[in-house]
Amino acid sequence: MPAKKSSGRASSLKLKKELSPRFEPASDQSLLIYFSHKITIEANEQVRKLLRLLELEALAGIRNLHPAYCSLLVKFDPLKWQHEKLEKELHRYLGCLDKVQLPEPRLVEIPVCYGGEYGPDLEEVASLHGITLEETIKLHSSATYLVYFLGFVPGFAYLGELPRALVTPRLASPRKKVPVGSVGIAGNQTGVYPFETPGGWRLLGRTPVSMFRTDRAGLSLLSIGDRVRFVPISRERFAELNRA
């Protein structure tokens, strides 16, 4: 028993050390705070806590906050802040992260029609892993994904992590056009293209749900910290929802 307690303390100290923030100037008007070099839920939680704290207790002269997997980019007014001064102030915020309560995450279900013209890479992904189309769809739709952050284009949410058996490298040559609503995978990530754009993710299906709308209060369907599940639907159901 004592050995187990010691092992538990060691693991806790190791995690704390791994999540120790590191500051790095990103430009003359921005500062990057890293919580880890690895993509982990724990590091992303620290990012979300600092983001929430800076939103609740805003600092004058901070122009924008850009969260990523395990870092937060802080853009500032150079007439108000210098890197060293801002870093010192942010250390005060970092000391309060343990007290930050993140809001209860939303669970968003996204209907997806898999395969065929909607998922032109489904067969290849299944073949690469030596599984059936049905097993590929089941793997992708059985997981609950975390919205790590939004980027690339407005409304594009980086979701993770894929089931290990479905981890697949992106295409060697990106497509010049990926249809709006396409659901793709790349590495251990998955996501939905909100607009028609170039892209190198492998396409498994498509959703009729709009990921980004200018008449929506929050514009993007998904927000950082949300949980997402994909729900398989038929082509007929896709057509019905697409008309709605």
N, C-alpha and C positions, 0 to 999 in steps of 0.2 A: 503493500500500500504506500509506504513512504516514497518508493521509487516512482510510482505513478504520479504522486503529487509533484515531485520534483520535475518530472517530465512535462507535466502540465504547465508549471511555472516557466520552464524553459521555452516551451512552445509559445506561451503568451508573450514573453520577453522578445523572442525572435520576431513575432508578428509586429510587435510595437516598434522594433527597430526597423523592420522592412517598411513600415508606414510612416517613418519619420520624414517630415516634409523637407524638401530641398528647393531653394530659390535659384532662379536663373533668369537674367535679363533676356527678354525676347526681342526687344527693340528699344529705341530711346524713349518710347512711350508705353511700354508694356513689360509686365513681370510674370514669369511662369512659375507656378508652385507645383512641384511633383510630389506625389505621395508614394509612388512606386514606379519601377520600370516594367513591371509585369501587369497584365490586365487581370485584375481580381475584383471580386464583389466588395471586399473589404476596402480596397483603395478607392473604388468608385464611391463607396458610402462616405468616405472622408471628403471627397470632392463635393458631393451633394450637401454635406453638412456645412462646409465652408461657404458654398454658394448660397445656401439658405440663410446663414448668419449674415452674410454681406448684403443680402436682399432685405432682411429684417432690420438690420442696423447699418444702413448705407453710409459709406464714407464720401464726403464731399470731394469732388475732383476725380471720382472713379467713373469712367465713361462707359465701359462695357465689361461683362464677365462672360468668358467662353469656356464652359466645362468640356472635358474630354474623358477618355477612359480612366485615366489615373492622374490627371492634372487639371489645373484651372489657370487660364490665361486672364490676367487682370490688365485692362487697358486704362491708362490714367492721363490726366492733364499734366503735362510736364512743367507747367507754370505753378502747379500746386504741389506736385510730388517729385521726388527723385527716388531711384531704386532703393537706396539704403534706408531712406526715411520711411518708405512704404513697407519695406520688408519688416522693419522694426514694429510698425503699427499692426501688420498682419500677424505677427507672432502673438500679439495680445488676443486676436481672434482665435488663433489656433489653440490657445490655452483653454478656450471655452467649448471646444468641439464635443467633448464628452457629455456636455449638458444639452446639446442641441437635439431636439426631437423632430425627426423627419415625419412628414405627413403619411398617413396610411396609404400605401400604393394602390392605384386603380388597377383593376384587371380589365384589359381591353381585348375583346375577341374579334379577330379579323377573318372573314370568310375568304376562302381561297379555292379557285378551281385549278386543280393540278394537271399537269401534262398537256399533251397535244400542242396546239398552236400557242396556248397560254404558258406552257412550261417546256420549251424546246430542249432544255438540258436535263430533264428528269431521267430519261432513259440512260444517258451517258453516266450520270451520277450513280444510278443504280448499278450499272455495269462496273464502274470503277470500284464499287464496294462489294460486288458479288452478291447483291440482294435484289429482290423483286421490286417492281414499281410500287406495289402496295406497301411493302415494308419501308421503302423510302418515304412515302407519304406519311405513314404511321409514325416514323421516327421524327420527322419534321413537325408534325402537328401534335405530338404527345408532350413536348417540352413547354415549360412556361419560361418566357424570355424576359430579361431585364433590359429596359431602355437605358443604355449607358450614357448616351448623349445624342444630340441632333447636329447634323452637319452635312457637308458635301453640297446639298441643295436644300432650300427651305422645306422642312417637313420630313427629311430623310432621317429615320431613327436607326442608330446602330444597336442591334439586338444581340444578346448573347446569353448563354453560350449554347451552340449546337450540341446535340448528343454526340459523343465521341465517334460513334460509328458512322456519322454523317459528315465529319470534317473533311472538306474538299478544297483544294487550291482554286483560286480564280482562273478564268480563262487566260490562255497564253496571249491571245489577241482580243482586246475589248471590242464589243460591238459599237458601231457608230450610232445606233439608235436602239434604246431599250424602251419598249412601250410603257406608258403610264400604268401604274398599278402592279407592275411585275414584281414577283416575290423571288428574291435570289439568295444565294449563299456564297460565302467566300471565306476560306479558312474555317474558323469556329464561329463566324458571325452569320446573321441573316438580317434581311431588311426588305423594305418595300420602296420601290421607286415612285416618288410623288409626281414626277413629271417625265416626259420623254427626254431622255438624255443619253449620252454615250455611257457605257458601263461594262465592266469586265466580270461581274458576278454571274454565277451559273443560275439560270432561271428555272425554277421548279413549277411555278404557277402564276396566277394573276388574281388580284382582288378587284371587285367593282367599287369598293369603298374609297372615297377620296381621302388621301392622307393630308392634303393641305388645301384649305379653302379660304378665300379672302372674306367670305361672309360668315365665317365661324369665329366665335369670340376669341378663342386661343389660336386661331389660324391652323396650327398643326393638330392633327388628331391625337398624336402621342406627345408626352412630356417626359423629361428625364425622371427616372425613378419608377415609371409605370411598369406594369407587368403585362406581357402580351402572349396570347395563345392564338394559333392559327386553326381554323375550323374548315375541314374539307367540304366543298359543296359541288353539286352537279353543274353541268353546262347550262341546263335549263334554269336552275336557281341563279346562276351568274347573270344570265340574260334578264331575269326578272328584277334583280337588284340593280342592274346597270340601267334599267329603264326608270327606276323609281326616282 
